[in-house]
Amino acid sequence: MPRIPGLKTHRNAELALLACAMVLVVVYSWTVEANQYDKVSPAFWVPAALLSILFFGLHMVVRFAAPYADPVLIPAVALINGLGVGFLRRLDIARAIARKLPEPGIFSGTSGRQLAWTLASLILAAVLLLVIRDHKVVSRYAYTLGLVGIVLVMIPAVLPASMSEINGAKLWIKLGGFTIQPGEFAKLALVSFFAYYLVRKREVLSLASKRFLGIDFPRGRDLGPVVTVWLLSLLVLVFEKDLGTALLYFGLFVVTLYVATERASWLIIGLLMFFGGVYIAYLLGASVGGPFANFYDRAQVWLDPFNAANYNRTGGSYQLVQGLLGLGTGGLFGTGPGAGSPSYVPEVRTDFIFAGLGEEIGLFGLSALLMIYLLIVERGLRAAIAVRDSFGKLVAGGLAFTLGLQVFVIVGGITGLIPLTGQTTPFLSAGGSSLMANWLLVAMLLRISDAGRRPASQDRAVGPKQPPAQLHGAMTEVIKP
């Protein structure tokens, strides 16, 4: 869609914000090398420069394919992505120093792989923007996407543990040295299916049956979809051994249902069903064991992580305690980029990257990072409000909520608010599946925000008024205001 002359698209503002974000990444990289080597190499800026080129390429695609898209989304996500690459390189440098090796190359180690995954992710995001020029096209394939989403969710559950289990959670597909987390892509497909289904069934699901404590509750016959998704979530909890994924899918559906019907009773029913199911799973794990035992053990670790019986390196509270100690060591201001000891935290490259980064940037730095996540979610919700069609509203709202809930699940697990999960921190953790899926999520938000911010009628916005169209064979006219 070409831009309309005379109307602001704020693409220059996006470019300026992107430049500021990359300057912060350069400063972070400089500080890391200064603290690790007591000097700064001449090429410290190269990873940030490569990232800047990649993000600038996506910016140019947006100028062409979605000129009215939200100008804040790309810079905010690019900042988190850039800091993630910078912190992973900090870990690579620390490993090289510990092994008395020369400084790692730009494209080596975990940070080099993350750079490659960032390139692939941005290419996918650009392709989505170029191919899907109208988000409503996605609704034509809603049932196919729903089926694909369910299949992606269930594949790790049916595979043997040797091909799907990492750290007690069956969320992966492992083929040789290659791993992929299909659930990351399933959430995108399920959001589209939920949105299409709820747009068609919104009026039926909005009907009230009984009023209790001033709240209108739905009819019993309309609980079928909620019960179905609830059972699917419990199956994920039991067979994939992951509370976070189960909460993500069920929370996504219930919140999307609430947005579609504007009835708080769906939220109350959803919360009661989910936490009731989790409590029953906990009791069954304590009494009969079996497939519920893993969740019971994780709950015990969460309830008392410093208990000596729970403190072990394999499946116990060791990584949770180390993460909490790392956060406590950082204090308010942190030890400084590159000046901490994040290598003492297990899985610091993936699940616990928030704890490792928190040791070095402190509570204030983590609060700023969470504010950036909050800003991304807020801009996604703003796109949902601005777009004119119901399908777009539900898709944008669902995607924004999914991102926010994923951040809550992983940060809540690291800080001990909820049991640990296998979720990754969006755009920050090492891993290609999460990075690609979340950049596709951002691309979809850009597409929907472009539709919402674009003028409803180009003829109304600029140019001379067109004469009213004469309907063929009828004594009437279409009058355009």
C-alpha positions as CSV (number, residue, x, y, z in Angstrom):
1,M,0.0,0.0,0.0
2,P,1.7,3.2,-1.1
3,R,1.7,6.1,1.3
4,I,-0.6,9.1,0.8
5,P,1.3,12.3,0.1
6,G,1.0,14.9,2.9
7,L,0.1,12.4,5.6
8,K,2.7,11.5,8.2
9,T,3.8,7.9,8.5
10,H,6.4,8.5,11.3
11,R,8.9,6.3,9.6
12,N,11.7,8.9,10.2
13,A,10.8,8.8,13.9
14,E,11.1,5.0,13.7
15,L,14.6,5.3,12.1
16,A,15.7,7.8,14.8
17,L,14.5,5.5,17.6
18,L,16.2,2.5,16.0
19,A,19.5,4.5,15.8
20,C,19.2,5.3,19.6
21,A,18.6,1.7,20.4
22,M,21.7,0.6,18.5
23,V,23.8,3.2,20.2
24,L,22.7,1.7,23.6
25,V,23.8,-1.7,22.3
26,V,27.2,-0.3,21.2
27,V,27.7,1.2,24.7
28,Y,26.8,-2.1,26.3
29,S,29.3,-4.0,24.1
30,W,32.0,-1.4,24.9
31,T,31.4,-1.7,28.7
32,V,31.4,-5.5,28.5
33,E,34.9,-5.6,26.8
34,A,36.2,-3.0,29.1
35,N,35.2,-5.0,32.2
36,Q,36.3,-8.4,30.8
37,Y,39.7,-7.4,29.2
38,D,40.5,-4.1,30.9
39,K,40.7,-2.8,27.4
40,V,38.5,-2.4,24.3
41,S,39.2,-4.1,21.0
42,P,38.9,-2.1,17.8
43,A,36.1,-4.4,16.6
44,F,33.9,-4.2,19.6
45,W,31.2,-2.4,17.6
46,V,31.0,-4.9,14.8
47,P,28.1,-7.1,16.2
48,A,26.0,-4.0,16.9
49,A,26.8,-2.7,13.4
50,L,25.7,-5.9,11.8
51,L,22.5,-5.9,13.9
52,S,21.9,-2.3,12.8
53,I,22.2,-3.3,9.1
54,L,19.7,-6.1,9.6
55,F,17.2,-3.9,11.5
56,F,17.6,-1.1,8.9
57,G,16.7,-3.6,6.2
58,L,13.5,-4.5,8.0
59,H,12.8,-0.8,8.5
60,M,13.1,-0.3,4.7
61,V,10.7,-3.2,4.1
62,V,8.2,-1.5,6.5
63,R,8.5,1.8,4.6
64,F,7.4,0.0,1.4
65,A,5.0,-2.7,2.6
66,A,3.4,-1.1,5.8
67,P,4.1,2.6,5.7
68,Y,1.5,3.5,8.5
69,A,2.7,0.8,10.9
70,D,3.5,1.6,14.5
71,P,6.9,3.3,14.6
72,V,7.8,2.1,18.1
73,L,7.6,-1.7,17.7
74,I,10.8,-2.3,15.7
75,P,13.1,-0.1,17.8
76,A,11.8,-1.5,21.1
77,V,12.2,-5.1,19.9
78,A,15.5,-4.4,18.3
79,L,16.9,-3.0,21.6
80,I,16.0,-6.2,23.5
81,N,17.3,-8.4,20.7
82,G,20.5,-6.4,20.5
83,L,21.1,-6.6,24.3
84,G,20.4,-10.4,24.1
85,V,23.1,-10.8,21.5
86,G,25.5,-8.6,23.5
87,F,25.0,-10.6,26.7
88,L,25.5,-13.9,24.9
89,R,28.8,-12.5,23.5
90,R,29.7,-11.5,27.0
91,L,29.2,-15.2,28.0
92,D,31.3,-16.3,25.1
93,I,34.1,-13.9,26.1
94,A,34.0,-15.2,29.7
95,R,34.3,-18.8,28.5
96,A,37.2,-17.9,26.3
97,I,39.0,-16.2,29.2
98,A,38.4,-19.1,31.6
99,R,39.9,-21.5,29.0
100,K,42.7,-19.1,28.1
101,L,41.6,-18.9,24.5
102,P,41.8,-15.8,22.2
103,E,38.8,-13.5,22.0
104,P,36.0,-15.3,20.1
105,G,35.2,-14.3,16.6
106,I,32.1,-12.3,15.7
107,F,30.4,-15.3,14.2
108,S,31.5,-17.9,16.7
109,G,29.9,-19.2,19.9
110,T,26.3,-18.7,21.0
111,S,26.3,-15.0,20.1
112,G,27.3,-15.9,16.5
113,R,24.5,-18.4,16.2
114,Q,22.1,-15.8,17.7
115,L,23.2,-13.3,15.0
116,A,22.4,-15.9,12.3
117,W,19.0,-16.6,13.9
118,T,18.3,-12.9,14.0
119,L,19.0,-12.7,10.3
120,A,16.7,-15.6,9.6
121,S,14.0,-14.1,11.8
122,L,14.1,-10.7,10.1
123,I,13.9,-12.4,6.7
124,L,10.8,-14.3,7.8
125,A,9.2,-11.1,9.2
126,A,9.9,-9.2,6.0
127,V,8.5,-12.0,3.9
128,L,5.3,-12.0,6.0
129,L,4.9,-8.3,5.5
130,L,5.5,-8.5,1.8
131,V,3.2,-11.6,1.3
132,I,0.3,-10.8,3.6
133,R,-0.8,-7.3,2.5
134,D,-4.1,-7.6,4.4
135,H,-4.3,-9.4,7.7
136,K,-7.9,-10.5,7.0
137,V,-6.6,-12.9,4.5
138,V,-5.4,-15.1,7.4
139,S,-9.0,-15.7,8.5
140,R,-9.5,-17.8,5.3
141,Y,-7.2,-20.4,6.7
142,A,-8.3,-20.3,10.3
143,Y,-9.4,-23.9,10.7
144,T,-6.2,-25.1,8.9
145,L,-4.1,-23.0,11.3
146,G,-6.1,-24.4,14.3
147,L,-5.3,-27.9,13.2
148,V,-1.7,-27.1,12.6
149,G,-1.4,-25.5,16.0
150,I,-2.8,-28.5,17.8
151,V,-0.5,-30.8,15.9
152,L,2.5,-28.7,16.8
153,V,1.5,-28.7,20.4
154,M,1.1,-32.4,20.7
155,I,4.1,-33.6,18.7
156,P,6.6,-33.3,21.6
157,A,4.1,-35.1,23.9
158,V,4.0,-38.2,21.7
159,L,7.7,-38.4,21.0
160,P,10.1,-40.4,23.3
161,A,11.9,-38.4,26.0
162,S,15.2,-38.8,24.2
163,M,13.8,-36.8,21.2
164,S,11.8,-34.2,23.1
165,E,12.8,-33.7,26.7
166,I,15.2,-31.0,28.0
167,N,15.4,-30.2,31.7
168,G,12.3,-32.2,32.5
169,A,10.0,-30.5,30.0
170,K,8.9,-32.2,26.8
171,L,8.7,-29.1,24.5
172,W,11.3,-29.9,21.9
173,I,11.9,-31.9,18.7
174,K,15.6,-33.0,18.7
175,L,17.1,-34.4,15.5
176,G,20.8,-34.9,15.8
177,G,22.3,-31.6,16.7
178,F,19.2,-29.6,15.6
179,T,16.4,-28.7,18.0
180,I,13.1,-26.9,17.4
181,Q,10.4,-25.9,19.8
182,P,7.1,-26.2,17.8
183,G,5.0,-24.7,20.6
184,E,6.5,-21.3,19.8
185,F,4.9,-21.4,16.3
186,A,1.7,-23.1,17.6
187,K,0.8,-20.0,19.6
188,L,0.7,-17.9,16.4
189,A,-1.6,-20.4,14.6
190,L,-3.9,-20.8,17.6
191,V,-4.3,-17.1,18.0
192,S,-5.6,-16.8,14.5
193,F,-7.9,-19.7,14.9
194,F,-9.3,-18.5,18.3
195,A,-9.9,-15.0,16.8
196,Y,-11.8,-16.4,13.8
197,Y,-13.9,-18.7,15.9
198,L,-14.8,-16.1,18.5
199,V,-15.7,-13.5,15.8
200,R,-18.3,-16.0,14.4
201,K,-19.5,-17.2,17.8
202,R,-19.3,-13.9,19.7
203,E,-23.1,-13.3,19.9
204,V,-23.8,-16.8,21.2
205,L,-21.0,-16.7,23.8
206,S,-22.2,-13.2,25.0
207,L,-25.6,-14.5,26.1
208,A,-26.1,-14.7,29.9
209,S,-27.9,-17.3,31.8
210,K,-27.7,-16.4,35.5
211,R,-26.6,-13.4,37.4
212,F,-24.5,-14.0,40.5
213,L,-22.9,-11.3,42.7
214,G,-23.7,-8.7,40.0
215,I,-22.0,-10.7,37.3
216,D,-23.8,-12.3,34.3
217,F,-22.5,-15.8,33.8
218,P,-22.9,-17.7,30.4
219,R,-25.2,-20.5,29.7
220,G,-23.9,-24.0,30.4
221,R,-24.2,-25.1,26.8
222,D,-21.7,-22.4,25.8
223,L,-18.9,-23.8,28.1
224,G,-18.0,-26.4,25.5
225,P,-15.1,-24.5,23.8
226,V,-13.6,-23.4,27.1
227,V,-13.8,-27.0,28.5
228,T,-12.1,-28.3,25.4
229,V,-9.2,-25.8,25.5
230,W,-9.0,-26.4,29.3
231,L,-8.6,-30.2,28.7
232,L,-6.0,-29.5,26.0
233,S,-4.0,-27.3,28.4
234,L,-4.1,-30.0,31.2
235,L,-2.9,-32.6,28.7
236,V,0.0,-30.3,27.9
237,L,0.7,-29.9,31.6
238,V,0.7,-33.6,32.3
239,F,2.4,-35.1,29.2
240,E,4.7,-32.2,28.3
241,K,5.4,-31.5,32.0
242,D,5.2,-27.7,31.6
243,L,3.0,-25.4,33.5
244,G,4.0,-22.3,31.5
245,T,2.9,-23.6,28.1
246,A,-0.4,-24.8,29.6
247,L,-1.0,-21.5,31.2
248,L,0.0,-19.7,28.0
249,Y,-2.5,-21.5,25.8
250,F,-5.4,-21.5,28.2
251,G,-4.8,-17.9,29.2
252,L,-4.7,-16.8,25.6
253,F,-8.0,-18.4,24.8
254,V,-9.8,-17.1,27.9
255,V,-8.5,-13.5,27.5
256,T,-9.4,-13.5,23.8
257,L,-12.9,-14.8,24.7
258,Y,-13.2,-11.9,27.3
259,V,-12.1,-9.3,24.7
260,A,-14.7,-10.7,22.2
261,T,-17.6,-10.9,24.6
262,E,-16.7,-8.2,27.1
263,R,-17.9,-10.5,29.9
264,A,-15.8,-10.7,33.1
265,S,-17.5,-14.0,34.0
266,W,-15.3,-15.7,31.4
267,L,-12.2,-14.6,33.2
268,I,-13.6,-15.8,36.5
269,I,-14.6,-19.2,35.1
270,G,-11.2,-19.5,33.3
271,L,-9.2,-18.8,36.5
272,L,-11.2,-21.2,38.6
273,M,-10.9,-23.9,36.0
274,F,-7.2,-23.6,35.4
275,F,-6.1,-23.3,39.1
276,G,-8.6,-26.0,40.0
277,G,-7.1,-28.3,37.4
278,V,-3.5,-27.5,38.6
279,Y,-4.4,-28.2,42.2
280,I,-5.9,-31.5,41.2
281,A,-2.8,-32.4,39.2
282,Y,-0.7,-31.5,42.3
283,L,-2.8,-33.8,44.6
284,L,-2.6,-36.6,42.1
285,G,1.1,-36.2,41.8
286,A,1.5,-36.5,45.6
287,S,-0.8,-39.6,45.8
288,V,-0.5,-41.7,42.7
289,G,2.6,-40.3,41.0
290,G,2.8,-41.4,37.4
291,P,2.5,-38.6,34.8
292,F,1.6,-36.1,37.5
293,A,4.8,-36.7,39.6
294,N,6.9,-34.3,37.6
295,F,4.6,-31.4,38.3
296,Y,4.4,-32.3,42.0
297,D,8.2,-32.3,42.2
298,R,8.4,-28.9,40.5
299,A,5.7,-27.5,42.9
300,Q,7.7,-28.8,45.9
301,V,10.8,-27.1,44.6
302,W,8.9,-23.9,44.1
303,L,7.3,-24.0,47.6
304,D,10.7,-24.5,49.4
305,P,13.7,-24.0,47.1
306,F,16.2,-23.7,50.0
307,N,15.2,-27.0,51.5
308,A,18.2,-29.4,51.4
309,A,16.1,-32.2,50.1
310,N,15.2,-30.1,47.0
311,Y,18.7,-28.6,46.4
312,N,20.3,-30.7,43.8
313,R,21.7,-30.0,40.3
314,T,19.5,-32.4,38.4
315,G,15.8,-31.5,38.5
316,G,16.0,-29.8,41.9
317,S,16.1,-26.2,43.0
318,Y,19.8,-25.6,42.3
319,Q,19.2,-23.4,39.3
320,L,16.4,-21.5,40.9
321,V,18.5,-20.8,44.0
322,Q,21.5,-19.7,41.9
323,G,19.3,-17.4,39.9
324,L,17.9,-15.8,43.0
325,L,21.4,-15.4,44.4
326,G,22.5,-13.8,41.2
327,L,19.6,-11.3,41.3
328,G,20.4,-10.6,45.0
329,T,24.1,-10.0,44.1
330,G,23.1,-7.4,41.5
331,G,21.2,-5.3,44.0
332,L,19.8,-2.0,42.7
333,F,22.4,-1.0,40.2
334,G,24.1,-4.2,39.3
335,T,27.8,-5.1,39.1
336,G,28.1,-3.6,35.6
337,P,28.0,-5.2,32.2
338,G,30.7,-7.8,32.0
339,A,31.6,-7.5,35.7
340,G,29.4,-10.2,37.2
341,S,29.6,-13.9,37.4
342,P,26.5,-15.2,35.5
343,S,28.2,-18.4,34.6
344,Y,27.3,-19.7,38.1
345,V,23.7,-19.7,37.0
346,P,22.7,-22.9,35.1
347,E,21.0,-22.4,31.7
348,V,21.9,-18.7,31.8
349,R,21.9,-18.6,28.0
350,T,18.3,-19.7,27.7
351,D,15.8,-20.1,30.6
352,F,17.8,-18.0,33.2
353,I,19.2,-15.2,31.0
354,F,17.0,-12.7,32.9
355,A,18.8,-13.7,36.2
356,G,22.2,-13.5,34.6
357,L,21.6,-10.2,33.1
358,G,20.0,-8.9,36.3
359,E,23.2,-9.5,38.2
360,E,25.0,-7.1,36.0
361,I,22.3,-4.4,35.3
362,G,20.6,-4.6,38.7
363,L,17.0,-4.0,39.7
364,F,16.8,-0.6,37.9
365,G,18.1,-2.1,34.7
366,L,15.7,-5.0,34.8
367,S,12.8,-2.6,35.6
368,A,13.8,-0.6,32.5
369,L,13.9,-3.9,30.5
370,L,10.4,-4.9,31.7
371,M,9.1,-1.4,30.8
372,I,10.3,-2.0,27.2
373,Y,8.4,-5.3,27.2
374,L,5.4,-3.4,28.6
375,L,5.7,-0.8,25.9
376,I,5.7,-3.5,23.2
377,V,2.5,-5.1,24.7
378,E,0.9,-1.6,25.0
379,R,1.6,-0.8,21.3
380,G,0.1,-4.2,20.3
381,L,-3.0,-3.4,22.3
382,R,-3.2,0.0,20.8
383,A,-3.1,-1.6,17.3
384,A,-6.0,-3.8,18.4
385,I,-8.0,-0.8,19.4
386,A,-7.2,1.1,16.2
387,V,-7.9,-1.6,13.6
388,R,-11.5,-1.5,12.4
389,D,-12.4,-5.2,11.9
390,S,-13.2,-7.6,14.7
391,F,-10.8,-10.3,13.5
392,G,-7.9,-7.9,13.5
393,K,-8.8,-6.7,17.0
394,L,-8.8,-10.2,18.4
395,V,-5.6,-11.2,16.6
396,A,-3.6,-8.1,17.7
397,G,-5.0,-8.3,21.3
398,G,-4.2,-12.0,21.5
399,L,-0.7,-11.6,20.2
400,A,0.1,-8.8,22.5
401,F,-1.3,-10.7,25.5
402,T,0.6,-13.8,24.5
403,L,3.9,-11.8,24.5
404,G,3.1,-10.2,27.9
405,L,2.0,-13.6,29.4
406,Q,5.2,-15.3,28.2
407,V,7.3,-12.6,29.9
408,F,5.3,-13.0,33.1
409,V,5.7,-16.8,33.1
410,I,9.4,-16.8,32.7
411,V,10.1,-13.9,35.0
412,G,7.7,-15.3,37.6
413,G,9.5,-18.6,37.5
414,I,13.0,-17.1,37.9
415,T,11.9,-14.9,40.8
416,G,10.0,-17.7,42.5
417,L,6.5,-16.2,42.0
418,I,5.3,-19.3,40.1
419,P,6.9,-22.8,39.5
420,L,9.7,-22.9,36.9
421,T,8.7,-23.4,33.3
422,G,10.5,-24.2,30.0
423,Q,9.6,-20.9,28.4
424,T,12.3,-18.6,27.0
425,T,12.5,-14.8,27.5
426,P,11.2,-13.3,24.2
427,F,14.0,-11.8,21.9
428,L,16.6,-12.1,24.7
429,S,17.3,-15.8,25.2
430,A,19.4,-17.9,22.9
431,G,17.3,-20.0,20.5
432,G,16.1,-19.9,17.0
433,S,12.5,-21.1,17.5
434,S,11.5,-18.5,20.0
435,L,13.3,-15.7,18.1
436,M,11.7,-16.5,14.8
437,A,8.2,-17.0,16.2
438,N,8.3,-13.8,18.1
439,W,9.6,-11.7,15.2
440,L,6.7,-13.2,13.1
441,L,4.4,-12.0,16.0
442,V,5.9,-8.5,15.7
443,A,5.5,-8.6,11.9
444,M,1.8,-9.4,12.3
445,L,1.3,-6.6,14.8
446,L,3.0,-4.3,12.3
447,R,0.6,-5.4,9.6
448,I,-2.4,-4.9,11.8
449,S,-1.2,-1.5,13.1
450,D,-0.7,-0.4,9.5
451,A,-4.3,-1.2,8.8
452,G,-5.5,0.6,11.9
453,R,-3.5,3.7,11.4
454,R,-4.1,3.9,7.6
455,P,-6.8,6.5,6.6
456,A,-10.2,4.8,6.1
457,S,-10.6,6.4,2.7
458,Q,-7.8,7.7,0.5
459,D,-10.3,9.8,-1.4
460,R,-11.5,11.4,1.8
461,A,-7.9,12.1,2.9
462,V,-6.5,13.9,-0.2
463,G,-7.4,14.8,-3.7
464,P,-10.5,16.2,-5.3
465,K,-13.9,14.7,-4.4
466,Q,-15.1,12.1,-6.9
467,P,-18.6,12.3,-8.3
468,P,-21.1,9.9,-6.8
469,A,-21.2,6.5,-8.4
470,Q,-24.3,5.7,-10.4
471,L,-25.6,2.2,-9.7
472,H,-26.2,0.4,-13.0
473,G,-29.8,0.0,-13.8
474,A,-31.1,1.7,-10.6
475,M,-32.6,5.1,-9.9
476,T,-30.3,5.7,-6.9
477,E,-26.8,6.8,-6.1
478,V,-24.1,6.1,-3.5
479,I,-23.4,9.3,-1.7
480,K,-19.9,9.7,-0.2
481,P,-19.7,12.2,2.6
